[in-house]
């Protein structure tokens, strides 16, 4: 039987080990799908549920949702995988968290925190030149000798309640 490593559980245990984090919460914000298999990279933001503000200087983290193994199987993003699915930068500014993904640095993602009423956290990205709610990114790649070659990326979201998709060829 294989047990998860402490490293793979670290993001999930972070809030539990610190008593001052009693109001800490996590929200699954968006994910990346691939054509290789059903596994997905999910991005989660840590925030204070009382203030609806991101926690720490790097509140966003990613992990693998290993759907090929089961609906609740997760793993940490590995060192090599981090080059493709890691976070290049993140900066908190007011009620926004600005994020750049390593594989997608030309499109900043704005994660908006709306503290009025129940805390609402929404990721936005430019799709077809208009700021839209980001639902997921889908990557189509072909296997290569050393690493896969990305052929195109679909950015999928909603604009004014209607579905929008932009295909970006690489």
Buried (B, 14 or more C-beta within 10 A) or exposed (E): EEEEEEEBBEBBEBBEEEEEBEEBBBBEBBBBBBEEEEBBBBBBBBBBBEEBBBBEEBBBBBBBBBBEEEEEEBBBBEEEBEEBBBBEEBEBEEBBBEBBBEBBEEBBBBBBBEBEEEBEBBBBBBBEEEEBBBBBBBBBBEEEEEEBEBEEBBBBBEBEEEEBEBEBEE
